Amino acid sequence: MESAIEALLFTSSEAISSAKLAQILEVDSSEVEKALKRLQNRLEEQDSGICLKQIAGGWRLFSAPQHHDLIEKYVLSLDTRKLSEAAIETLAIIAYSQPVTRGGVASARGVNSDSSINSLIEKGLVREAGTADAPGNPILYATTTAFLEHFGLSSLKDMPKLDDFAPSEETLEFIRERLSATHIEAEPEPEQEDMFDNLEIDTDSE
């Protein structure tokens, strides 16, 4: 069973829940959970270049942390689709104030961010999350499950605290005010019951 699970996880581009694995393997979820733990322990004991993590409501194989510098060096050498500084700023604003409208993002950044938002949607890191109860019913935007997976987060609660980045209390309060002014309730992502209770990213133009 461990071998079968390892093969399934290897071929998947996203996290797979133990319930889904149990369905595919036609066994009880408890058996799959035990097999996942055994596989996780085996990879650790063998000092494998791959590790198994429980993340974003499922399980997924990742490169081992001790090799992240090498992986980063390799990835940055490739012609991959990258994010500009503007897109990274936009993603941070959406992540910390979601759900938020395009106008809310522009207000927080002080500049139009439409191209950055479009880029993030194209890359699967941001999604439409309903509409705001405001004139014109503007679309709301929030992060996706792929965002959690890319950043190694089990949920949005695992995001770093803003306090870790603000150079002063005044700056922190300013950031909080700008972000809180954009917050509205959003619709959950399809097939994800509670994402809202629940940044390996490349760096090109918008």
N, C-alpha and C positions, 0 to 999 in steps of 0.2 A: 504494500500500500504506500509506503514511503516513496518508493521509486516512481509509482504512478503519479503521486501528488507532485513530486519534484518535476516530472515531465510536463504536467499540466501547468504548473506555475512558470516553468521556463518558457513555454510557448505563449503565455498570456502577456499582454502589454499593460495590464491593469491588475489591481488587487482582486483576488477571488475569495469569497466568503467560504467559511467551513461548511455552511449549509449547501452552497452550490457544489462544492467538491463532493460532499456526501451524496447529493443527488446524482452526480455524474458517475460516481463509483458504486452507487446503489448499496450504501452501508449507512450505519447510524452516524449522526454528527459527532457523538462522543468518541467513536473510533477514529474519526478523522482528526479531531482535536488532539488525541493522544499521539497519532502518527505525525502531526505537524510539530508537536513538541519534541518528539524523537528526532525528526529531521533537523529541526532548529539546533538541538544539542549536538547532533552528529557533525554538522557543518562547523560549529564552534570548536569542538574538540579536535577536528582535523585541521584547524587553522585554515579553512578554505578561503578562497578569494571571493566566495559568494556567501551571503548571510540571508536568513529568512526573518522577515519582520511582519508583525501584525500592524496593519496601517489602513486608514480610511475604510474601516469596516470589513477588512478582509486580510488576506495574506499575500505577500509578494517577495520575490527574490531580488536582492540588491547586491551591488559590489560591496565587499567588506570595507569598513571605515578606514582601516590601516592603509588602504590603497587609493583613497580619495584624491590625494595629490597627483598620483600617476594618471588616474582617470580624468581628472580635470585638465591635465597637460595634454592628454590625448584628444579629449573632446574639443578643447580650444584650438587644436590644430586642424580640425575639420571645418568644412564649409557648411556649417549648420545654420538653421534659421535662428537668428539671435534677437535679443531684445535691446532696444536703445535705452539710454538713461531715462528718457521721457516715458517710455513704456513701463520701466521698472517703478518709477515714481507713481504712475497711474495705477499699477497693480497694487502697490502698497496702500494707496488711498482706498481703493475698492476693498481690499482685504480687511482693513481696519475700520471702515465705516459702512460696509455693506449691510443692506442693499442701498445703492446710491444711483442717482440719475447722472446723465452726462453733464448736466448743468452743475450738479453737486461736485463732481470731480473737477470740472473747470474752475469752480469757485475755490476749492481747496488748493489747486495748483496755481491759480491765477492766470491760466492760459487755456485755450481750447485744446481738448484732449481727444477729440473724435478719432483721429488716425491711430492713436495709441490704443484706444479701446477696441477699435476694429482689429488691430493686430493681435491683441490679447484674446479676442474671441476666436480669431482664425487659428491660433495656437492651442485653443482648448483650455485656456486658463481662466477665462471669464465667460459668463453666460448671461442671458436675459433672465430676469427673475420676477416677471410680472410688470405691472404698471403702477405708478404713483397716483394717489388720489389728489390730483392737482390739475389745474387748467391744462388741457391738451393731453392729459394722461401720459406723461413721459415714461419711457421704458426704464426699469430698474435693472441694475447690474450687480452681480455677485460672483464670487469665485466658484470653481468647480471641484469635483472630486479629484480631477487630474492635478489641480493646484496643490491639494493636500499631499498627493503622492509625490509630486516633484520636489516638494519642500520637506518631505519626511515627517508630516504631521498626522497624528491620529485624528485630530479635530482642530477647529479654529481656536479652541481654548489653549492649544499648545503653542500658539504664536508668541513670539517674544514680546515682553511688556514694552510699551512706549517709553516708560521711565528709563529703559536701558539705553535709549538713543538721544534723549533730550539733554543738551548741555547745561540747562538751567531749569529751575522750577517755572520761571516765566515762560520759557519756550515751550515746556511741557503743557502748561495751561493753554497757551495759544493753539497748540496742535490739537488738544482735546476739544477746544471750542470749535475749531474749523471742521473737525471730523464729526462731532456730535450734531452739528447743524445740518448734516447731510443724511442722517440715518432715518430710514423708513422700514416698515415691515415688508418682507419679501416672501415669494412662493418658494417652497423647497425644491431642490433639484429633483427631476424625475428619478424614480427608483432609489431615492435616498430619503429615509423617513425623517431624519433629524440632523441635517448637516450643520445647522446653525447652533446646535448644542454641541455639537461635536466641535527660502526663497532661492540649488542646482538649476540654475537658470542660466541661459546664455546671454551675452550682451551685444543689433544692427539698427538700421534706421527704422523708424516707425512703420 
